[in-house]
Amino acid sequence: MTEFKRIPPAQAQALREQGAVVVDVRDPQTFASSHIAGAHHLDNHSLHDFIANADLDKPLVVVCYHGNSSQSAAAYLVSQGFAEVYSLDGGFELWRSTYPAEIAQAE
């Protein structure tokens, strides 16, 4: 895959169940308050370590608020060598309404 693909929540959930890595590019406070269960937070501070330690062949689903910022992040991750990258259409907001049981809340 030389480009990322935009996918709906149902396809993202299927990929998740098959072991895809979910990364969330929203701001740290928003991520901390609630996010897709098992998601990793990615920002300018954690990006280098994430890429250095990642399995580049594992599917990667990128999440933002509404599905716009995740597209830029997904394109960047493809350029860094990830083989299979997806941007979640509708972002976290659509995910939350589609899969409310799959949300991790702040403790």
C-alpha positions as CSV (number, residue, x, y, z in Angstrom):
1,M,0.0,0.0,0.0
2,T,1.6,3.3,-1.1
3,E,-1.2,5.4,0.1
4,F,-3.6,5.2,3.1
5,K,-7.2,4.3,2.8
6,R,-10.2,6.0,4.4
7,I,-12.4,3.5,6.2
8,P,-15.7,3.5,8.2
9,P,-15.9,2.5,11.9
10,A,-17.1,-1.0,11.0
11,Q,-14.0,-1.8,8.9
12,A,-11.8,-0.2,11.6
13,Q,-13.4,-2.4,14.2
14,A,-12.8,-5.5,12.1
15,L,-9.1,-4.6,11.6
16,R,-8.8,-4.0,15.4
17,E,-10.2,-7.4,16.0
18,Q,-7.5,-8.8,13.7
19,G,-4.7,-7.0,15.6
20,A,-4.4,-3.7,13.9
21,V,-2.8,-0.9,15.9
22,V,-5.0,2.1,16.6
23,V,-3.3,5.5,17.0
24,D,-5.1,8.7,18.1
25,V,-3.7,12.0,17.1
26,R,-6.1,14.2,19.1
27,D,-4.6,16.5,21.8
28,P,-3.4,14.8,25.0
29,Q,-6.1,16.1,27.3
30,T,-8.9,14.9,25.0
31,F,-7.2,11.5,24.5
32,A,-6.8,11.2,28.3
33,S,-10.5,11.8,28.9
34,S,-11.7,9.2,26.4
35,H,-10.4,7.2,23.5
36,I,-10.8,3.9,21.6
37,A,-9.9,1.1,24.0
38,G,-6.3,0.1,23.4
39,A,-5.4,3.1,21.2
40,H,-2.0,4.7,21.5
41,H,-1.7,8.5,21.7
42,L,0.6,10.0,19.1
43,D,1.9,13.5,19.1
44,N,5.1,15.3,18.2
45,H,6.7,14.0,21.4
46,S,5.8,10.3,21.1
47,L,6.0,10.0,17.3
48,H,9.7,9.2,16.9
49,D,9.7,6.4,19.5
50,F,6.4,5.0,18.2
51,I,7.9,4.7,14.6
52,A,11.2,3.4,15.9
53,N,9.5,0.6,17.9
54,A,6.6,-0.2,15.6
55,D,6.0,-3.3,13.4
56,L,5.8,-1.5,10.0
57,D,3.9,-4.4,8.5
58,K,1.0,-4.4,11.1
59,P,-2.1,-2.6,9.9
60,L,-2.4,0.9,11.5
61,V,-5.7,2.8,12.0
62,V,-5.3,6.6,12.6
63,V,-8.0,8.4,14.5
64,C,-8.7,12.1,15.1
65,Y,-11.8,14.1,16.1
66,H,-13.8,13.9,12.8
67,G,-11.6,12.2,10.3
68,N,-9.7,15.2,8.8
69,S,-6.4,15.5,10.7
70,S,-6.0,11.7,10.6
71,Q,-5.6,11.8,6.9
72,S,-2.5,14.0,7.1
73,A,-1.1,11.8,9.8
74,A,-1.9,8.7,7.9
75,A,-0.1,10.1,4.8
76,Y,2.9,10.9,6.9
77,L,3.0,7.4,8.4
78,V,2.9,5.8,5.0
79,S,5.9,8.0,4.1
80,Q,7.7,6.6,7.1
81,G,7.4,3.1,5.9
82,F,4.2,1.7,7.3
83,A,2.8,-0.8,4.8
84,E,-0.9,-0.7,5.7
85,V,-2.4,2.6,7.0
86,Y,-6.0,3.6,7.4
87,S,-7.7,6.9,8.3
88,L,-11.0,6.5,10.3
89,D,-13.8,8.3,8.5
90,G,-15.9,10.3,11.0
91,G,-13.1,10.1,13.5
92,F,-13.5,9.5,17.2
93,E,-16.9,11.2,17.3
94,L,-18.5,8.7,14.8
95,W,-16.7,5.8,16.5
96,R,-18.1,6.9,19.9
97,S,-21.6,6.8,18.6
98,T,-21.1,3.6,16.7
99,Y,-19.2,1.6,19.4
100,P,-19.9,3.2,22.8
101,A,-18.8,0.0,24.6
102,E,-15.3,0.2,23.0
103,I,-14.4,3.5,24.6
104,A,-11.8,3.8,27.4
105,Q,-12.7,6.6,29.9
106,A,-10.3,8.5,32.1
107,E,-9.9,6.9,35.5
